[in-house]
Amino acid sequence: MNTIEVGSSEHRRTSISMLLGSIVTFAVLYSPQPLISLFSKQYHISPATAGASVSLATIGLAIGLVIVSAVSDRVDRKLLMSLSLLTTSLLAILSAFTEQFSLFLVIRFLEGISIAGFPSIAMAFLNEEFHPSAMGRVIGIYVAGTSIGGFFGRIVIGALTDLFNWQIALMMLGALSLLFSLYFWRNLPASRNFTPGKTSLHQWEAGLKHNFTQRKLLGLFLTAFLLMGVYIMILNYIGYPLTSKPYNLSQTVFGFLFVVNLLGTCSSVWFGKLADRHPRQYVIALAIGILLLGVLLTLSTVLFLKILGVALVAFGFFAAHSVASGWVGIVAGRKYKAQASALYLLFYYGGSSLVGWSGGLFFHQFGWNGMIAYAGVLLVLAILVSRLAASSPRTQYAHGSSVH
């Protein structure tokens, strides 16, 4: 196999390209999050409707993952990822010129579908083009880009919205994303070890039947659905209390709140090591407990405690996600690992869409306290559901993790 040599010019070009690609993907995906409360004020819409600017993109991403999985083994890896990034960037620019919020939501949904072509293919490309001994460092670059992208998009949008308005902010983010995407297209080395193939409908159906009849896998899928949903719910709607009296945070200051997401890099590594040494069901329960504590702290009227609560939400979520996502590959086995991982992401982003959106309904009807009660119930349910994956002794100690 003709793999990319570590330290070569191709290695540097690939690393930079994958870093920029993941920044584009996650910056665009989460860019409207700090603007949700602003959308409610400007368009006189409910929190749930404003929150759909994120939820529709993630449900589009979930649908896109299904579509891409059906064609990914037939289309060149670089071509598919490049088209995904370029289309996403152009749609981000287009979204800045919409005056009707309903049209903005349609574009956000299309962005979600177009985004799916990058994260679903990136890991496969890296695994094919690099020697296994180099995977740690190249995957680390990719994962760093996912964290930086989500942070970068939220911070830039918040600051530029204060300086200009949210339309100009999105247009500038889209233009920068387009430049990054063009660099990716021009500089990422072509696939050398990809061989187009076909997956029969029978094989696809057999994989689905296997994965959906495994109680342990279902437990992990549902855990991802609930955890991602609660995490996005808190981040979507925390802007309402923080940008209102008595805090009155500006969009710039509020945007910097999302620096707490960088805690996920630390917690995912730390809890990954804990899962190597202790039973996974206890490690994930501890992570969910930290997430729950963070959710409850947001009930405080003290600004510091509220922000600390959001930080613990991010810390606990990424810790639990790291354990759960690694657990999926172990439970599924080698033959069905790829499809099981895709289904995990489908539930993961489905939770972001449906649970995240439904939190806005609770917030609108019952206020922040009512929404937090709803989140608390879902997290207790997540602890119970995650125990479905704990019935096999062989899954207790082995570890593998990924952050998306």
C-alpha positions as CSV (number, residue, x, y, z in Angstrom):
1,M,0.0,0.0,0.0
2,N,1.4,3.4,-1.0
3,T,0.8,5.5,2.1
4,I,1.7,9.1,2.9
5,E,5.1,9.4,4.7
6,V,5.1,11.3,8.0
7,G,7.1,14.5,7.7
8,S,6.7,14.7,3.9
9,S,5.2,17.6,2.0
10,E,2.1,15.5,1.4
11,H,1.8,14.9,5.1
12,R,1.9,18.7,5.8
13,R,-0.6,19.5,3.0
14,T,-2.9,16.8,4.2
15,S,-2.8,17.9,7.9
16,I,-3.4,21.6,7.0
17,S,-6.2,20.6,4.6
18,M,-8.0,18.4,7.1
19,L,-7.6,21.0,9.8
20,L,-9.2,23.7,7.6
21,G,-11.9,21.3,6.4
22,S,-13.0,20.4,9.9
23,I,-12.9,24.1,10.9
24,V,-15.2,25.0,7.9
25,T,-17.6,22.1,8.7
26,F,-18.2,22.8,12.4
27,A,-17.8,26.6,12.2
28,V,-20.7,26.8,9.7
29,L,-22.8,24.1,11.5
30,Y,-22.9,25.9,14.8
31,S,-22.5,29.6,13.8
32,P,-26.1,30.6,14.5
33,Q,-26.0,29.3,18.1
34,P,-25.0,32.6,19.8
35,L,-27.7,34.4,17.7
36,I,-30.7,32.4,18.7
37,S,-32.0,34.9,21.3
38,L,-31.3,37.7,18.8
39,F,-33.4,36.0,16.2
40,S,-36.3,35.8,18.6
41,K,-36.1,39.6,19.2
42,Q,-35.6,40.6,15.6
43,Y,-38.2,38.3,14.0
44,H,-40.6,38.1,17.1
45,I,-40.5,34.3,17.0
46,S,-40.5,31.6,19.7
47,P,-37.2,30.1,21.1
48,A,-38.1,26.8,19.4
49,T,-38.4,28.5,16.0
50,A,-35.2,30.4,16.5
51,G,-33.5,27.3,17.7
52,A,-34.5,25.6,14.5
53,S,-31.6,27.5,12.9
54,V,-29.3,24.9,14.5
55,S,-31.7,22.0,14.8
56,L,-32.6,21.9,11.1
57,A,-29.0,22.0,10.1
58,T,-28.2,19.0,12.3
59,I,-31.2,17.1,11.1
60,G,-30.1,17.8,7.6
61,L,-26.7,16.5,8.6
62,A,-28.2,13.3,10.0
63,I,-30.1,12.8,6.7
64,G,-27.0,13.6,4.7
65,L,-25.0,11.0,6.6
66,V,-27.5,8.3,5.4
67,I,-27.2,9.6,1.8
68,V,-23.4,9.8,1.8
69,S,-23.1,6.3,3.3
70,A,-24.9,4.9,0.3
71,V,-22.5,6.5,-2.2
72,S,-19.3,6.9,-0.3
73,D,-17.7,3.7,-1.6
74,R,-18.5,4.6,-5.2
75,V,-17.2,8.3,-5.4
76,D,-13.7,9.5,-5.0
77,R,-13.0,10.6,-1.4
78,K,-11.3,13.9,-2.2
79,L,-13.9,14.9,-4.7
80,L,-16.8,14.2,-2.3
81,M,-15.2,16.1,0.6
82,S,-14.3,19.1,-1.7
83,L,-17.8,19.3,-3.1
84,S,-19.2,19.2,0.5
85,L,-17.0,22.1,1.7
86,L,-17.4,24.3,-1.3
87,T,-21.2,23.8,-1.3
88,T,-21.4,24.5,2.4
89,S,-19.4,27.7,2.1
90,L,-21.5,29.0,-0.8
91,L,-24.7,28.2,1.1
92,A,-23.3,30.0,4.2
93,I,-22.7,33.1,2.0
94,L,-26.2,32.8,0.5
95,S,-27.8,32.6,4.0
96,A,-26.5,36.1,4.7
97,F,-28.7,37.6,2.0
98,T,-32.0,36.2,3.1
99,E,-34.6,38.6,4.6
100,Q,-37.2,36.0,5.5
101,F,-36.4,33.8,8.4
102,S,-38.3,30.9,6.9
103,L,-36.0,31.0,3.8
104,F,-33.0,31.2,6.2
105,L,-34.1,28.0,7.8
106,V,-34.5,26.2,4.4
107,I,-30.9,27.2,3.6
108,R,-29.7,26.0,7.0
109,F,-31.3,22.6,6.3
110,L,-29.5,22.4,3.0
111,E,-26.3,23.3,4.7
112,G,-26.7,20.4,7.0
113,I,-27.1,18.0,4.1
114,S,-24.1,19.4,2.3
115,I,-21.9,19.4,5.5
116,A,-22.4,15.6,5.8
117,G,-20.0,14.9,2.9
118,F,-16.9,15.9,4.9
119,P,-17.1,14.3,8.4
120,S,-18.5,11.0,7.1
121,I,-15.5,10.6,4.7
122,A,-12.6,12.3,6.5
123,M,-11.9,9.4,8.8
124,A,-12.0,6.9,6.0
125,F,-9.6,9.0,3.9
126,L,-7.1,9.3,6.7
127,N,-7.3,5.6,7.5
128,E,-6.7,4.7,3.8
129,E,-3.9,7.1,3.1
130,F,-1.7,6.9,6.2
131,H,0.1,4.0,7.9
132,P,-1.6,2.8,11.1
133,S,1.5,3.9,13.1
134,A,0.8,7.6,12.1
135,M,-2.9,7.6,12.7
136,G,-2.7,9.1,16.2
137,R,-1.1,12.3,15.1
138,V,-3.2,12.8,11.9
139,I,-6.5,12.0,13.7
140,G,-5.5,14.4,16.4
141,I,-5.2,17.2,13.8
142,Y,-8.6,16.4,12.5
143,V,-10.2,16.2,16.0
144,A,-8.5,19.5,16.9
145,G,-10.2,21.1,13.9
146,T,-13.7,20.0,15.0
147,S,-13.2,21.7,18.4
148,I,-11.6,24.8,16.9
149,G,-14.3,25.1,14.3
150,G,-17.2,25.0,16.7
151,F,-15.4,27.5,18.9
152,F,-14.2,29.7,16.1
153,G,-17.7,30.0,14.4
154,R,-19.5,31.0,17.6
155,I,-16.8,33.5,18.7
156,V,-16.4,35.2,15.2
157,I,-20.2,35.4,14.7
158,G,-20.8,37.0,18.1
159,A,-18.0,39.6,17.7
160,L,-18.9,40.5,14.1
161,T,-22.6,40.8,14.9
162,D,-21.7,43.4,17.6
163,L,-19.5,45.3,15.1
164,F,-21.9,45.1,12.1
165,N,-25.0,42.7,12.0
166,W,-25.5,39.0,11.9
167,Q,-25.9,39.0,8.1
168,I,-22.5,40.5,7.5
169,A,-21.1,38.2,10.1
170,L,-22.4,35.1,8.3
171,M,-21.2,36.5,4.9
172,M,-17.7,37.0,6.2
173,L,-17.6,33.6,7.8
174,G,-18.9,32.1,4.5
175,A,-16.2,34.0,2.5
176,L,-13.5,32.8,4.8
177,S,-14.9,29.2,4.7
178,L,-14.8,29.4,0.9
179,L,-11.1,30.4,0.9
180,F,-10.3,27.4,3.3
181,S,-12.4,25.1,1.0
182,L,-10.5,26.2,-2.1
183,Y,-7.2,25.5,-0.3
184,F,-8.5,22.1,0.6
185,W,-9.5,21.3,-3.0
186,R,-6.2,22.5,-4.4
187,N,-3.8,21.0,-1.8
188,L,-5.2,17.8,-0.4
189,P,-3.4,14.9,-2.1
190,A,-5.5,12.7,-4.3
191,S,-6.7,9.4,-3.0
192,R,-4.2,6.7,-3.8
193,N,-5.5,3.7,-1.8
194,F,-9.2,4.1,-2.5
195,T,-10.8,1.5,-4.7
196,P,-14.4,2.2,-5.8
197,G,-16.8,-0.6,-4.8
198,K,-20.4,-1.5,-4.3
199,T,-22.3,-2.5,-1.2
200,S,-25.2,-4.7,-2.0
201,L,-28.7,-3.9,-0.6
202,H,-28.6,-7.4,1.1
203,Q,-25.4,-6.5,3.0
204,W,-26.8,-3.1,4.0
205,E,-30.0,-4.7,5.3
206,A,-28.1,-7.4,7.2
207,G,-26.0,-4.8,8.9
208,L,-29.0,-2.8,9.9
209,K,-30.7,-5.9,11.3
210,H,-27.7,-6.8,13.3
211,N,-27.1,-3.4,14.7
212,F,-30.7,-2.7,15.6
213,T,-31.2,-6.1,17.3
214,Q,-28.2,-5.6,19.6
215,R,-29.5,-4.4,22.9
216,K,-26.1,-3.0,23.9
217,L,-25.8,-1.0,20.7
218,L,-29.4,0.4,21.0
219,G,-28.5,1.5,24.5
220,L,-25.5,3.5,23.2
221,F,-27.4,4.9,20.3
222,L,-30.2,6.2,22.6
223,T,-27.6,7.5,25.1
224,A,-26.0,9.6,22.3
225,F,-29.4,10.8,21.3
226,L,-30.2,12.0,24.8
227,L,-26.8,13.5,25.7
228,M,-26.3,15.4,22.5
229,G,-29.9,16.7,22.8
230,V,-29.4,18.1,26.3
231,Y,-26.0,19.6,25.5
232,I,-27.4,21.4,22.4
233,M,-30.5,22.4,24.3
234,I,-28.5,24.2,27.0
235,L,-26.2,25.9,24.5
236,N,-29.1,26.9,22.2
237,Y,-31.1,28.7,24.9
238,I,-28.6,29.9,27.5
239,G,-28.4,33.1,25.5
240,Y,-31.9,34.1,26.5
241,P,-31.2,34.6,30.2
242,L,-27.6,35.8,29.7
243,T,-28.4,38.6,27.1
244,S,-31.3,39.8,29.2
245,K,-31.6,41.6,32.5
246,P,-29.9,41.5,35.0
247,Y,-26.8,40.3,33.0
248,N,-27.3,42.0,29.6
249,L,-24.2,40.4,28.1
250,S,-23.2,41.7,24.6
251,Q,-23.1,39.3,21.7
252,T,-19.3,39.4,21.8
253,V,-19.1,38.6,25.5
254,F,-21.7,35.9,25.1
255,G,-19.9,34.4,22.1
256,F,-16.8,34.0,24.3
257,L,-18.8,31.8,26.6
258,F,-18.4,29.0,24.1
259,V,-14.7,28.7,25.0
260,V,-16.0,26.2,27.5
261,N,-16.3,23.7,24.6
262,L,-12.5,23.5,24.6
263,L,-12.9,21.7,28.0
264,G,-14.2,18.8,25.9
265,T,-10.7,18.1,24.6
266,C,-9.4,17.6,28.2
267,S,-12.4,15.6,29.5
268,S,-12.6,13.3,26.5
269,V,-8.9,12.3,26.9
270,W,-9.2,12.0,30.7
271,F,-12.4,9.9,30.7
272,G,-11.0,7.8,27.8
273,K,-8.1,6.8,30.1
274,L,-10.6,6.1,33.0
275,A,-12.5,3.8,30.7
276,D,-9.3,1.8,30.2
277,R,-9.1,1.1,33.9
278,H,-12.7,0.9,35.1
279,P,-16.0,-0.5,34.0
280,R,-17.4,1.7,31.3
281,Q,-20.9,1.9,32.7
282,Y,-19.6,3.5,35.8
283,V,-17.3,5.9,33.9
284,I,-20.1,7.1,31.7
285,A,-22.5,7.4,34.6
286,L,-19.9,9.7,36.3
287,A,-19.7,11.8,33.2
288,I,-23.5,12.1,32.9
289,G,-23.6,13.0,36.6
290,I,-21.1,15.9,36.0
291,L,-23.3,17.0,33.0
292,L,-26.4,16.9,35.3
293,L,-24.6,19.0,38.0
294,G,-23.8,21.6,35.3
295,V,-27.4,21.7,34.1
296,L,-28.6,22.2,37.7
297,L,-26.1,25.0,38.3
298,T,-27.6,27.0,35.4
299,L,-30.6,27.5,37.7
300,S,-28.5,29.8,39.9
301,T,-29.0,33.6,39.6
302,V,-25.2,34.2,40.3
303,L,-23.6,34.8,36.9
304,F,-20.3,32.9,37.8
305,L,-22.3,29.8,38.9
306,K,-24.4,30.0,35.7
307,I,-21.2,30.1,33.5
308,L,-19.6,27.3,35.7
309,G,-22.7,25.3,35.0
310,V,-22.3,25.6,31.2
311,A,-18.7,24.7,31.6
312,L,-19.6,21.5,33.5
313,V,-22.2,20.7,30.8
314,A,-19.5,20.8,28.1
315,F,-17.0,18.9,30.3
316,G,-19.5,16.1,31.2
317,F,-21.0,15.8,27.7
318,F,-17.7,15.4,25.8
319,A,-16.5,12.9,28.5
320,A,-19.6,10.8,28.1
321,H,-19.5,11.1,24.3
322,S,-15.9,9.9,24.2
323,V,-16.7,6.8,26.2
324,A,-19.9,6.0,24.4
325,S,-18.5,6.5,20.8
326,G,-15.5,4.3,21.6
327,W,-17.8,1.7,23.2
328,V,-19.8,1.4,19.9
329,G,-16.9,0.0,17.9
330,I,-16.1,-2.6,20.6
331,V,-19.7,-3.8,20.9
332,A,-20.4,-3.9,17.2
333,G,-17.4,-6.0,16.2
334,R,-15.2,-5.6,13.1
335,K,-17.7,-6.7,10.5
336,Y,-20.4,-4.1,11.4
337,K,-18.3,-1.4,13.0
338,A,-18.5,1.1,10.2
339,Q,-22.3,1.0,9.9
340,A,-22.7,1.0,13.7
341,S,-20.5,4.1,13.9
342,A,-22.7,5.8,11.2
343,L,-25.9,4.9,13.1
344,Y,-24.4,6.3,16.3
345,L,-23.8,9.6,14.5
346,L,-27.3,9.4,13.1
347,F,-28.8,9.2,16.6
348,Y,-26.2,11.7,17.9
349,Y,-27.3,14.4,15.4
350,G,-30.9,13.4,15.6
351,G,-30.8,14.1,19.3
352,S,-29.3,17.5,18.6
353,S,-32.2,18.3,16.3
354,L,-35.2,16.9,18.0
355,V,-34.3,17.2,21.7
356,G,-32.6,20.5,21.2
357,W,-35.6,21.9,19.4
358,S,-38.1,20.5,22.0
359,G,-36.2,22.2,24.7
360,G,-37.3,25.5,23.2
361,L,-40.9,24.5,23.6
362,F,-40.4,23.8,27.3
363,F,-38.5,27.1,27.7
364,H,-41.3,29.0,26.0
365,Q,-44.1,27.4,28.0
366,F,-42.4,26.9,31.5
367,G,-39.4,29.2,31.5
368,W,-35.8,28.2,32.2
369,N,-36.7,26.2,35.3
370,G,-39.2,24.1,33.4
371,M,-36.6,23.4,30.6
372,I,-34.0,22.4,33.2
373,A,-36.5,20.0,34.8
374,Y,-37.0,18.4,31.3
375,A,-33.2,18.2,30.8
376,G,-32.8,16.6,34.2
377,V,-35.3,13.9,33.4
378,L,-33.6,13.1,30.1
379,L,-30.2,12.8,31.8
380,V,-31.5,10.4,34.4
381,L,-33.0,8.4,31.5
382,A,-29.6,8.5,29.8
383,I,-27.9,6.9,32.8
384,L,-30.5,4.1,32.8
385,V,-30.4,3.5,29.1
386,S,-26.6,3.5,29.0
387,R,-26.7,0.4,31.3
388,L,-28.2,-1.6,28.5
389,A,-24.6,-1.6,27.0
390,A,-23.1,-3.1,30.2
391,S,-24.3,-6.7,30.0
392,S,-21.2,-8.1,28.3
393,P,-18.0,-8.4,30.4
394,R,-15.8,-8.0,27.3
395,T,-17.0,-4.4,26.8
396,Q,-16.1,-3.2,30.3
397,Y,-12.4,-2.4,29.9
398,A,-11.4,-2.1,26.2
399,H,-11.3,1.4,25.0
400,G,-11.4,3.5,21.8
401,S,-12.7,7.0,21.5
402,S,-13.6,9.7,19.0
403,V,-15.0,13.1,19.2
404,H,-17.3,14.5,16.5
